[in-house]
Amino acid sequence: MNFTGKIKLMLFVLSKWLPAYSAKMLYRPPRPIHVLFCMVDHYEPGTGGVDAETEQKRVDFLLSAFPGMADRHRDSSGNCAKRTWFFPPHYHRHNTLKKLVMLCERGYGEIELHLHHGKIRPDTSENLEETLIECIRAYSDFDIFGTLNGRKAYGFIHGDWALDNSRNGRYCGVNDEITILKRTGCYADFTFPAVNESNPFQMNSIYYARDNPERPKSYNTGIPVIFGEGKNCNDLMIIQGSIFPFFQGNKIFGLRYFGDVINGDPPVTARRIDSWVKTGVHVKGKRDWVIVKTHTHGATDSHAVLGKEMEFIYSHLEQKYGNRRNYVLHYVTARELYNIIKALEAGEKGDNPEAFRDYLIKPPRYDSSPDISEAPERLKALIAKTYRD
């Protein structure tokens, strides 16, 4: 994004954030406040055109470093830190998917779907739907994805932030993408926020996007998810992380906008963590359950998310938001977060999100035993029609 675009986005963030934040300050939700921390990882071990050895080393480092880190950090109910790896099928090679499943078998997180397409030429609706169906089949060889009424259900993050052809025809090409995602079993999108033209106008909220198959960026606004509404909406849920103005270095000329990214550039501070919580993304009518969805590109940002920076983030969360007096901390996967949101929407009684982790979408079983090292040829061919690294 050019300088003018950045200034426009800054003004937009300010104009949307200030009124909402002021309204939040006038209302004090009852204590304790439940903080639902969900970290989604756009996990792309081969990004940057690295060789196969480097790609595999990145994955092996995750397998060696993350379990120890996760075991050192517990939420208010004793759950270890978790991560949700949104994994793209073009990196289903070198046994990477099998290795990620091994982590999930041990309880360290879950796997959902990340898809890049439409880069070398615009994708088509038909090719996209076939690609998604083949992804589900290939990932299901390892029993990835939870189930809803016996059918596989998946969370989604769009590559290059271009959901529903929102970046002027680049990196997608499909205006009815939301319809296709919903039809193939997608339960929610976790792509946003983004610091470019694809970011929704309706920021810092949880809502349903209704598709207009003739136009791009149908998710720009939508119907908020409301506590106790109880409606079974057929539109696609958009679960966003926070985006907010922030004075970097406490300097008057340090005004920036920050989203939910954890990448070490710059390192996350206690003030930024507190800003995630204070922004207060929540289901409408339930301000005392705050959603903190963060994202990373964990294969290339491992210095931050598998090192001291992430240790600091977990420690700050646990010390300030895990005391059970004013705050209660919950480490959740993307699927668990969706389930908790749906329980709130249904008006379920109870004051503990722990009861709703498996509310609708049942947990994946995960099975790393199949001797499958790479994606099937059919899936590779579908991806190669519109995407190259």
C-alpha positions as CSV (number, residue, x, y, z in Angstrom):
1,M,0.0,0.0,0.0
2,N,1.3,3.4,-0.9
3,F,1.7,6.4,1.5
4,T,-1.6,7.9,0.6
5,G,-3.3,4.6,1.1
6,K,-1.8,4.2,4.5
7,I,-2.9,7.7,5.6
8,K,-6.4,7.0,4.4
9,L,-6.5,3.7,6.3
10,M,-5.2,5.4,9.4
11,L,-8.0,8.0,9.2
12,F,-10.5,5.3,8.6
13,V,-9.3,3.3,11.6
14,L,-9.5,6.4,13.8
15,S,-13.0,7.3,12.6
16,K,-14.3,3.8,13.3
17,W,-12.4,3.1,16.5
18,L,-12.8,6.3,18.5
19,P,-16.6,6.3,18.7
20,A,-16.7,2.5,19.5
21,Y,-14.0,2.8,22.1
22,S,-15.7,5.9,23.8
23,A,-18.9,3.9,24.0
24,K,-17.1,1.0,25.6
25,M,-15.6,3.3,28.3
26,L,-19.1,4.4,29.3
27,Y,-20.1,0.8,30.0
28,R,-18.4,-1.3,32.6
29,P,-19.2,-5.0,32.0
30,P,-19.6,-7.2,35.0
31,R,-16.5,-9.0,36.4
32,P,-14.8,-11.3,35.8
33,I,-14.3,-10.7,32.1
34,H,-13.5,-13.8,30.1
35,V,-10.6,-13.3,27.6
36,L,-10.6,-15.8,24.7
37,F,-7.2,-15.9,23.2
38,C,-7.0,-17.5,19.8
39,M,-3.7,-17.5,17.7
40,V,-4.1,-18.4,14.0
41,D,-1.0,-19.2,12.0
42,H,-0.8,-18.8,8.3
43,Y,1.6,-21.7,8.2
44,E,3.7,-21.5,5.0
45,P,7.0,-23.3,5.5
46,G,8.2,-23.0,1.9
47,T,7.5,-19.3,1.5
48,G,10.3,-17.1,0.1
49,G,11.3,-19.7,-2.5
50,V,13.5,-21.6,0.0
51,D,15.0,-25.0,-0.8
52,A,13.5,-28.2,0.5
53,E,16.0,-28.5,3.3
54,T,15.2,-25.1,4.7
55,E,11.5,-25.8,4.4
56,Q,11.8,-29.0,6.4
57,K,14.0,-27.4,9.0
58,R,11.3,-24.7,9.6
59,V,8.8,-27.5,10.3
60,D,11.1,-29.5,12.5
61,F,11.9,-26.4,14.6
62,L,8.2,-26.0,15.2
63,L,7.9,-29.6,16.3
64,S,10.8,-29.3,18.7
65,A,10.1,-25.8,20.1
66,F,6.4,-25.5,20.4
67,P,5.5,-28.3,22.8
68,G,7.9,-27.2,25.5
69,M,6.6,-23.6,25.2
70,A,3.0,-24.7,25.2
71,D,3.5,-26.8,28.3
72,R,5.0,-23.9,30.2
73,H,1.9,-21.8,29.8
74,R,-1.6,-22.5,31.0
75,D,-4.8,-20.6,31.0
76,S,-7.1,-20.2,34.0
77,S,-8.6,-23.7,33.5
78,G,-5.2,-25.4,33.1
79,N,-5.3,-25.7,29.3
80,C,-1.9,-25.4,27.6
81,A,-1.3,-22.7,25.0
82,K,-2.7,-23.7,21.7
83,R,-2.3,-22.7,18.1
84,T,-4.4,-23.2,15.0
85,W,-2.3,-23.8,11.9
86,F,-4.1,-22.7,8.7
87,F,-2.2,-24.8,6.2
88,P,-2.1,-24.2,2.4
89,P,-2.3,-27.3,0.2
90,H,0.5,-26.2,-2.1
91,Y,2.9,-26.9,0.9
92,H,1.4,-30.4,1.4
93,R,4.8,-32.0,0.7
94,H,7.9,-33.4,2.5
95,N,5.6,-34.9,5.2
96,T,4.8,-31.5,6.6
97,L,1.0,-32.1,7.0
98,K,1.7,-35.4,8.7
99,K,4.1,-33.7,11.1
100,L,1.5,-31.0,12.0
101,V,-1.0,-33.7,12.6
102,M,1.4,-35.3,15.1
103,L,1.4,-32.0,17.1
104,C,-2.4,-32.0,17.0
105,E,-2.6,-35.6,18.3
106,R,-0.7,-34.4,21.3
107,G,-3.2,-31.6,22.0
108,Y,-1.2,-28.6,21.0
109,G,-3.7,-27.2,18.5
110,E,-5.7,-27.8,15.4
111,I,-5.4,-27.5,11.6
112,E,-7.7,-25.5,9.3
113,L,-7.5,-24.4,5.7
114,H,-5.4,-21.6,4.1
115,L,-5.7,-21.2,0.3
116,H,-3.8,-19.0,-2.1
117,H,-5.2,-18.9,-5.6
118,G,-5.7,-16.6,-8.6
119,K,-2.1,-15.3,-8.6
120,I,-0.9,-16.1,-12.1
121,R,-4.4,-15.8,-13.6
122,P,-7.9,-15.2,-12.0
123,D,-9.5,-18.3,-10.6
124,T,-12.9,-19.5,-11.6
125,S,-15.8,-20.5,-9.4
126,E,-15.7,-24.0,-10.8
127,N,-12.0,-24.5,-10.2
128,L,-12.2,-23.0,-6.7
129,E,-15.0,-25.3,-5.7
130,E,-13.2,-28.4,-7.0
131,T,-10.0,-27.2,-5.2
132,L,-11.7,-26.9,-1.9
133,I,-13.4,-30.3,-2.2
134,E,-10.1,-31.9,-3.1
135,C,-8.4,-30.2,-0.1
136,I,-11.0,-31.6,2.2
137,R,-10.5,-35.1,0.8
138,A,-6.7,-34.9,1.0
139,Y,-6.7,-33.4,4.6
140,S,-9.3,-36.0,5.7
141,D,-6.7,-38.7,5.0
142,F,-5.3,-37.6,8.4
143,D,-8.8,-37.0,9.9
144,I,-8.3,-33.3,9.9
145,F,-11.3,-31.0,10.4
146,G,-14.1,-31.3,12.9
147,T,-17.6,-32.4,11.9
148,L,-21.0,-30.8,12.0
149,N,-23.8,-33.3,11.7
150,G,-21.4,-35.9,10.4
151,R,-20.0,-33.6,7.7
152,K,-16.4,-32.1,7.6
153,A,-16.4,-28.4,8.6
154,Y,-13.4,-26.2,8.2
155,G,-12.2,-22.7,9.1
156,F,-10.7,-20.6,6.4
157,I,-8.0,-17.9,5.8
158,H,-7.6,-16.5,2.3
159,G,-4.1,-16.1,0.9
160,D,-2.9,-12.5,0.3
161,W,-5.9,-11.2,2.2
162,A,-8.0,-11.3,-1.0
163,L,-11.2,-12.9,0.2
164,D,-14.1,-12.7,-2.2
165,N,-12.0,-11.0,-4.9
166,S,-11.5,-7.9,-2.7
167,R,-8.1,-6.8,-4.1
168,N,-9.1,-5.4,-7.5
169,G,-9.0,-8.8,-9.1
170,R,-5.6,-9.9,-7.8
171,Y,-5.0,-13.1,-5.9
172,C,-8.6,-14.5,-6.3
173,G,-10.9,-13.7,-9.2
174,V,-14.0,-15.3,-7.8
175,N,-16.9,-12.9,-6.8
176,D,-19.1,-15.7,-5.4
177,E,-16.3,-17.1,-3.1
178,I,-18.3,-16.7,0.1
179,T,-21.1,-18.8,-1.4
180,I,-18.7,-21.5,-2.4
181,L,-16.9,-21.5,0.9
182,K,-20.2,-22.0,2.7
183,R,-21.4,-24.7,0.3
184,T,-18.2,-26.7,0.8
185,G,-18.4,-26.7,4.6
186,C,-16.6,-23.5,5.8
187,Y,-17.9,-22.5,9.2
188,A,-16.1,-19.2,9.5
189,D,-13.5,-16.9,7.9
190,F,-10.5,-15.8,10.1
191,T,-8.6,-13.7,7.5
192,F,-9.0,-10.2,9.0
193,P,-7.9,-7.6,9.9
194,A,-5.7,-6.6,7.0
195,V,-3.8,-3.4,6.4
196,N,-4.8,-2.9,2.8
197,E,-7.9,-2.4,0.7
198,S,-9.4,-5.8,1.6
199,N,-10.1,-4.8,5.2
200,P,-13.8,-4.8,6.0
201,F,-15.6,-1.5,6.7
202,Q,-17.2,-3.3,9.6
203,M,-14.1,-3.8,11.7
204,N,-13.6,-5.1,15.2
205,S,-16.8,-7.1,15.2
206,I,-18.1,-10.6,14.7
207,Y,-20.8,-10.8,11.9
208,Y,-22.3,-12.7,9.1
209,A,-21.4,-11.8,5.5
210,R,-24.1,-12.2,2.9
211,D,-22.7,-12.9,-0.6
212,N,-23.5,-10.9,-3.7
213,P,-22.3,-13.3,-6.4
214,E,-22.0,-10.5,-8.9
215,R,-19.7,-8.2,-6.9
216,P,-16.5,-8.5,-4.9
217,K,-15.9,-7.9,-1.2
218,S,-19.4,-8.9,-0.1
219,Y,-18.2,-9.2,3.5
220,N,-17.5,-5.5,3.7
221,T,-20.5,-5.2,6.1
222,G,-22.9,-7.8,7.5
223,I,-25.3,-8.8,10.2
224,P,-23.8,-8.8,13.7
225,V,-23.8,-12.0,15.8
226,I,-26.0,-11.1,18.7
227,F,-26.2,-12.8,22.1
228,G,-29.4,-14.8,22.5
229,E,-30.5,-14.1,19.0
230,G,-30.8,-17.8,18.3
231,K,-31.0,-17.5,14.6
232,N,-29.5,-20.2,12.3
233,C,-27.9,-17.9,9.8
234,N,-26.9,-19.5,6.5
235,D,-24.3,-16.7,5.7
236,L,-20.6,-17.0,6.4
237,M,-19.4,-15.9,9.8
238,I,-16.5,-13.4,9.8
239,I,-14.4,-13.6,13.0
240,Q,-11.9,-10.7,13.2
241,G,-9.0,-9.8,15.3
242,S,-8.6,-6.2,16.5
243,I,-7.3,-3.2,14.6
244,F,-6.7,0.1,16.5
245,P,-4.6,3.3,16.6
246,F,-1.5,3.1,18.7
247,F,1.3,5.5,19.7
248,Q,4.5,3.6,19.1
249,G,7.1,4.5,21.6
250,N,4.7,6.8,23.5
251,K,5.6,9.6,21.0
252,I,3.1,12.0,19.6
253,F,4.4,11.5,16.1
254,G,4.5,7.7,16.6
255,L,0.8,7.3,15.8
256,R,0.3,4.1,13.9
257,Y,-2.5,1.6,13.4
258,F,-1.9,-1.9,14.6
259,G,-3.8,-5.1,14.0
260,D,-3.6,-8.6,15.5
261,V,-0.2,-9.5,14.0
262,I,2.7,-11.1,16.0
263,N,5.8,-11.1,13.9
264,G,8.6,-9.3,15.9
265,D,8.4,-6.2,13.8
266,P,8.1,-4.4,16.1
267,P,8.0,-6.8,19.1
268,V,4.7,-7.0,21.0
269,T,4.6,-5.0,24.2
270,A,2.4,-5.2,27.3
271,R,0.6,-2.1,26.0
272,R,-0.3,-3.8,22.7
273,I,-1.6,-6.9,24.5
274,D,-3.7,-4.6,26.7
275,S,-5.0,-2.8,23.6
276,W,-6.1,-6.2,22.1
277,V,-8.2,-6.7,25.2
278,K,-9.4,-3.1,25.5
279,T,-10.6,-3.0,21.9
280,G,-13.1,-5.5,23.1
281,V,-14.1,-7.5,20.1
282,H,-17.2,-9.4,21.3
283,V,-20.5,-10.9,20.4
284,K,-23.0,-8.1,20.5
285,G,-24.7,-8.0,23.9
286,K,-22.0,-10.0,25.6
287,R,-19.2,-7.5,26.4
288,D,-17.8,-9.6,29.3
289,W,-16.5,-12.3,26.9
290,V,-13.7,-10.6,24.9
291,I,-12.3,-12.2,21.8
292,V,-8.5,-11.7,21.2
293,K,-7.7,-13.3,17.8
294,T,-4.1,-12.8,16.8
295,H,-2.3,-14.0,13.7
296,T,1.2,-14.8,12.6
297,H,3.2,-16.4,9.7
298,G,4.8,-18.8,12.0
299,A,7.2,-20.5,9.7
300,T,9.0,-17.3,8.8
301,D,8.2,-15.4,12.1
302,S,9.5,-18.2,14.3
303,H,12.0,-15.9,16.0
304,A,9.0,-14.1,17.5
305,V,6.3,-16.9,17.9
306,L,8.7,-19.7,19.0
307,G,10.9,-17.5,21.2
308,K,11.1,-14.9,23.9
309,E,8.5,-12.6,22.4
310,M,5.8,-15.3,22.5
311,E,6.9,-16.4,26.0
312,F,6.4,-12.8,27.1
313,I,3.0,-12.6,25.5
314,Y,1.8,-15.8,27.2
315,S,3.3,-14.7,30.5
316,H,1.6,-11.3,30.4
317,L,-1.7,-12.8,29.5
318,E,-1.5,-15.2,32.3
319,Q,-0.4,-12.8,35.0
320,K,-2.8,-10.0,34.1
321,Y,-5.8,-11.8,32.6
322,G,-5.6,-15.2,34.2
323,N,-6.1,-14.4,37.9
324,R,-9.8,-15.4,38.0
325,R,-10.8,-12.3,40.0
326,N,-11.2,-9.6,37.4
327,Y,-10.3,-11.7,34.3
328,V,-10.4,-15.4,33.3
329,L,-8.1,-16.5,30.4
330,H,-9.0,-19.2,27.9
331,Y,-6.6,-20.5,25.2
332,V,-8.8,-21.6,22.4
333,T,-8.5,-22.9,18.8
334,A,-10.3,-21.4,15.9
335,R,-12.9,-24.2,16.0
336,E,-13.4,-23.8,19.7
337,L,-13.8,-20.0,19.4
338,Y,-16.5,-20.5,16.8
339,N,-18.3,-23.0,19.0
340,I,-18.3,-20.6,21.9
341,I,-19.6,-17.8,19.7
342,K,-22.4,-20.0,18.5
343,A,-23.3,-20.9,22.1
344,L,-23.6,-17.2,22.9
345,E,-25.7,-16.6,19.9
346,A,-28.0,-19.4,21.0
347,G,-28.3,-17.7,24.5
348,E,-26.9,-20.8,26.3
349,K,-26.9,-20.4,30.0
350,G,-23.6,-20.6,31.9
351,D,-20.8,-18.3,32.9
352,N,-17.9,-20.4,31.7
353,P,-16.8,-20.6,28.0
354,E,-15.1,-24.0,28.8
355,A,-18.5,-25.7,28.6
356,F,-18.9,-24.7,24.9
357,R,-15.6,-25.6,23.3
358,D,-17.2,-28.5,21.4
359,Y,-20.7,-27.0,21.2
360,L,-21.5,-27.6,17.5
361,I,-18.5,-28.7,15.6
362,K,-17.1,-31.8,17.1
363,P,-13.3,-32.1,17.5
364,P,-11.1,-33.7,14.8
365,R,-9.7,-37.1,15.6
366,Y,-6.3,-36.7,14.0
367,D,-4.4,-39.7,12.7
368,S,-0.8,-39.3,11.6
369,S,-0.4,-43.0,10.7
370,P,-1.1,-42.8,6.9
371,D,2.1,-42.9,4.9
372,I,1.3,-39.9,2.8
373,S,4.0,-37.4,2.2
374,E,2.4,-35.0,-0.3
375,A,-0.8,-33.8,-1.9
376,P,-2.5,-36.0,-4.6
377,E,-1.8,-35.1,-8.2
378,R,-5.4,-34.0,-8.8
379,L,-5.1,-31.4,-6.1
380,K,-1.7,-30.2,-7.3
381,A,-3.1,-29.8,-10.8
382,L,-6.1,-27.7,-9.6
383,I,-3.9,-25.4,-7.6
384,A,-1.3,-25.0,-10.5
385,K,-4.0,-23.6,-12.8
386,T,-4.0,-20.3,-11.0
387,Y,-1.2,-20.2,-8.5
388,R,2.6,-20.5,-8.3
389,D,4.9,-19.6,-5.5
